[in-house]
Amino acid sequence: MTTLTPIAFVFIPQPIFWLLFIGVLVFALYAQIRVSSAYAANVKIPSRGRITGREAAEAVMSRAGIHDVDIVEIPGHLTDHYDPMHRRLALSSENYHGYSLAALGVAAHEAGHAIQHQVGYSMLKARMALVPATQITSQVLPFIIIGGFFFGGLGGVMLDIGIICYAVLTLFHLVTLPVEFDASRRAKAELVGLGIIDRDEMPGVTQTLNAAALTYVAAFITSLMHLLWLLSSRRD
C-alpha cells in the first residue's frame, strides 16, 4: 500500500513528493530572495531626475489619457498594487515618496496596469473575471487542507473539490503571467519615453521588475504542481 503524504494530499510515493516539493520550495525561496535583493540594491540608487514614484505614475497615466485614477500612499513593504474595481493605484510609502530606480520601476509598473485597464487589455479582463472564483477558492481550500490532514489524504468529493480549487488557482496564476510581463514592458518604455530616467539607468529598473516577475512564475509552478498531483490521485 502506498504511503500517503499529508502535505501533498495525494497517493504518490513520498520520495517523489519530497523531490518535487523541495525543488519548488527552493525556486520559490530563490524568487523571494531575488526580488528582495534586487529591490534592496536599486532602492539605494537615486534617479538623476529626482522624480518620485507618485509623480512617475501620474506622468505615465497622464500620457495615456488616464486622469480618473487616484494615486494613494499605503503602509507596508512592496504592497504596491493597482485596483481596477476602484480605479486606485496604491504605492507603498517608500515608492510613493522615493525617487530611486526601484521606486520608479514599481510605480511605473502599477501605472502599466492602469493603462491595460484603459485600453481593455484582454488578459487583464480575464484576470479580473477570475477574481470572484479565486476568492471563493481561497475560502474553500483551508477546509480541504484540514480534511486532508485529518483523513490522511483526499478522496471522493473532497478530492474533486480540491482539483477544482487548484485548477482555478492555476488558471489565475497562468493568466497573471502575461498581465505582469506586459505591465513591466509598458513601464520600461514609458519611463524612457517620458524622460523620467535615462537609458543607462534602465538596468536597475529592469533588474527590479524581472526579479518581481519570478515570484509570479513561482506561484504558477507551485499551483500547477498541486493540481497535477491531485489529478494523478484522481486517476488512481
Stockholm file with secondary structure:
# STOCKHOLM 1.0

chainA/1-236         MTTLTPIAFVFIPQPIFWLLFIGVLVFALYAQIRVSSAYAANVKIPSRGRITGREAAEAVMSRAGIHDVDIVEIPGHLTDHYDPMHRRLALSSENYHGYSLAALGVAAHEAGHAIQHQVGYSMLKARMALVPATQITSQVLPFIIIGGFFFGGLGGVMLDIGIICYAVLTLFHLVTLPVEFDASRRAKAELVGLGIIDRDEMPGVTQTLNAAALTYVAAFITSLMHLLWLLSSRRD
#=GR chainA/1-236 SS CCCCBTTTTBSSCHHHHHHHHHHHHHHHHHHHHHHHHHHHHHTTSBCTTCCCHHHHHHHHHHHTTCCSCEEEEECSSSCCEEETTTTEEEEEHHHHHCCBHHHHHHHHHHHHHHHHHHHTCHHHHHHHHHHHHHHHHHHHHHHHHHHHHHHTSCCHHHHHHHHHHHHHHHHHHHHHHHHHHHHHHHHHHHHHHTTSSCGGGHHHHHHHHHHHHHHHHHHHHHHHHHHHHHHHHHHC
#=GC SS_cons         CCCCBTTTTBSSCHHHHHHHHHHHHHHHHHHHHHHHHHHHHHTTSBCTTCCCHHHHHHHHHHHTTCCSCEEEEECSSSCCEEETTTTEEEEEHHHHHCCBHHHHHHHHHHHHHHHHHHHTCHHHHHHHHHHHHHHHHHHHHHHHHHHHHHHTSCCHHHHHHHHHHHHHHHHHHHHHHHHHHHHHHHHHHHHHHTTSSCGGGHHHHHHHHHHHHHHHHHHHHHHHHHHHHHHHHHHC
//
